[in-house]
Amino acid sequence: MPVHAIPPSQLLQYLVAAVALVLVVGFRMRRLAQSRPLLVERLWIFPAVYLAITVYLLAEFPPTSFGWLYCALALVAGGALGWQRGKTMRISVDPVTHQLNQKASLAGMAFLLVLIAVRSGARIEGQAMHLNLGMVTDILVVFALGLFAVQRVEMYTRAKRLLAAAQAAMPPAIVSPTR
């Protein structure tokens, strides 16, 4: 849709969203250099909350028969991309304390920006092509569910593997003989 065809109120919405996105990305880029603790026992919380939101949205506004097929394909595609995004997260183990740490990568941030651009483009083009925006929203919500859930699964399995390797590499403790 050409810019001159967008109503001024909608153009203002796009501008506000773009400014908010730039601010959020700016803050996230500053935090990329910082390493944060990774609590593997809490990785399930965000996908579980997002699953509840997804179930609510799909129950409240159920897709059509073909919509369910598209949602299933979006879940698989989101899972595949979530696995790739999870692999971009840097996970390290402190050799002394065995504390797991995570550090987001620039590739992961670029990946998110591309997904946001695709989502925005799908919404704009969906309106221009007179697509069912409810179905487009359902597909994108299910896609995000696959992305978030599988990303956390990949991070969990890799963190557990790294932690087990670090613990196995630790020299045995010196035990004093008992009398």
Secondary structure, 3 states (H helix, E strand, C coil): CCHHHCCHHHHHHHHHHHHHHHHHHHHHHHHCCCCEECCHHHCCHHHHHHHHHHHHHHHHCCCCHHHHHHHHHHHHHHHHHHHHHHHHCEEEECCCCCCEEEECCHHHHHHHHHHHHHHHHHHHHHHHCCCCHHHHHHHHHHHHHHHHHHHHHHHHHHHHHHHHHHHHCCCCCCCCCCC
